[in-house]
Amino acid sequence: MQRDTLGNLVRSVPSPCIATILIVALSAFTASANAANSRGAESAPRTQLSIGYSMLYQEAVGIPKIKWLLAFKDKSEEVDRLAADLISYYQQLDKTMKRLSEQFPAMRIDEQPMSTIEADARKAIGDDQAKDFAPLIGKKGVDFEREALLMFYNALNEQRHLVGVMEGLETEPALKKFLETTKTDLDARHAKVGALLKRRYFTH
């Protein structure tokens, strides 16, 4: 049986990261005015950047936590090396963002980047993926490797586009340089994961 192409599989896997900000319209006049003012504040470039930095920081903190799940799974040397490189990269990104947020007040990494309902939905997605990675009952062999690589592939794809949008909004030179460098790093790792997926796990 012919395997699915990479593009089809990527579209079928739930996306783990990029958040949507939900704004509730209120019926009362004064409440509507307050909501309009809130929407105006949320649309300000620096506010949007704070949300973006917080989203990226949450990913940098969260992704390395799967190291302990991956450690108990049998996997090829190539997948093991790539996963280790990605986890190391996110650990370094975490440290860099903490340092920059202390040096530059314009970088906020402590915003709430999504609504409660979306946070709960994404937690449910994460719980399902954790079951797939479980040492005894989760997926094994090629199925596990492909699932893990797709998770990284989708996360990197969303993050590199997020950073690209932020780069266009950022006016602080040091932070703009950080975003440029991060975009280059994410692009390179996204391409590397995609190349491995195509070469070993999908038909062209």
Secondary structure, DSSP 8 states (H G I E B T S, - for coil): ----BHHHHHHHS---S---------SSHHHHHHHHHHHHHHTSHHHHHHHHHHHHHHHHHHGGGGHHHHHTS---HHHHHHHHHHHHHHHHHHHHHHHHHHH-TT----S--S-HHHHHHHHHHHHHHHHHH-TTTS--HHHHHHHHHHHHHHHHHHHHHHHHHHHHH---HHHHHHHHHHHHHHHHHHHHHHHHHHHHT-B-
